[in-house]
Amino acid sequence: MWLIVNFDLPTETKVERRRATQFRNMLIKEGFIMKQLSMYIQWFPNKTQAMVMSERIGRLTPKKGYISVIPITDKQFSIAKNYVGTMEIDIEKPQSQLLLFE
């Protein structure tokens, strides 16, 4: 399961810019990678863990911020297309899982 976090945070004052930076840094600390300027993604091994993180992000949203947390399955994510200009590039891959038993 993938979580996509899109956000629009105010940055007009020094305090707002600091809160926006703190929010982005929190996402990175939690393992998200920047897909675009205000869009971060992370892969989770199951829906439960993804929803726990979604709730955590909701609690940490700055008061004047607008955040969307969108869960999608691996299958849905795998059919996404990424382009740089007119050139198609590979999509992100989930982290490899440790196999304990086979």
C-alpha positions in Angstrom: 0.0 0.0 0.0 1.3 3.5 -0.9 0.4 6.7 0.8 0.5 9.9 -1.2 0.6 13.1 0.8 -0.3 16.3 -1.0 -0.3 19.6 0.8 -0.7 23.3 0.5 0.7 25.1 3.5 0.8 28.9 4.0 4.3 30.4 3.8 3.6 34.2 4.0 5.2 34.8 7.4 8.4 33.5 8.9 6.4 31.4 11.4 4.3 29.8 8.6 7.5 29.0 6.6 9.1 27.4 9.6 5.9 25.3 10.2 5.8 24.2 6.6 9.5 23.2 6.7 8.9 21.3 10.0 6.0 19.4 8.3 8.1 18.5 5.3 11.0 17.4 7.5 8.6 15.3 9.6 7.5 13.5 6.4 11.1 12.8 5.4 12.0 11.6 9.0 9.0 9.2 8.8 10.4 7.7 5.5 8.5 9.6 2.8 10.3 10.7 -0.3 9.5 13.8 -2.3 7.7 13.1 -5.5 7.1 16.7 -6.3 7.4 20.0 -4.4 4.3 19.5 -2.2 3.8 15.7 -2.8 5.4 13.0 -0.8 5.0 9.2 -1.1 5.8 6.2 1.0 5.2 2.5 0.7 3.8 0.4 3.6 3.6 -3.4 3.8 -0.1 -3.3 4.8 -3.2 -1.1 5.0 -3.1 -1.0 8.8 0.3 0.6 8.9 -0.6 3.0 6.2 -3.7 4.1 8.0 -1.8 4.6 11.3 0.6 6.9 9.5 -2.3 8.7 7.8 -3.9 9.4 11.2 -0.5 10.6 12.5 -0.1 13.0 9.6 -3.6 14.3 10.3 -2.7 15.1 13.9 0.5 16.9 12.8 -1.1 19.1 10.1 -0.4 22.8 10.7 -3.6 24.7 11.7 -3.8 26.6 8.5 -2.6 23.8 6.3 -4.5 21.8 3.7 -3.3 18.1 3.6 -4.7 15.2 1.5 -3.5 11.7 2.4 -4.4 9.3 -0.4 -3.9 5.5 0.1 -3.5 3.4 -3.1 -2.6 -0.2 -3.7 0.6 -1.5 -5.2 -1.4 -2.4 -8.3 -2.9 1.0 -8.7 0.5 2.6 -8.2 2.2 0.3 -10.7 0.1 1.6 -13.6 1.1 5.2 -12.9 3.1 6.9 -15.7 5.9 9.4 -14.9 7.2 11.8 -17.5 10.1 14.2 -17.6 9.2 16.4 -20.6 8.1 13.8 -23.2 10.3 11.0 -21.8 8.7 8.3 -19.7 10.7 7.4 -16.6 10.4 4.5 -14.1 8.1 4.8 -11.1 9.3 4.3 -7.6 9.6 0.7 -6.3 8.5 -0.5 -2.9 11.2 -1.3 -0.4 12.3 -4.9 -0.4 10.7 -6.9 2.3 12.7 -9.3 4.5 11.6 -12.8 3.9 11.8 -14.8 7.2 9.9 -18.0 6.1 9.2 -19.5 2.8 
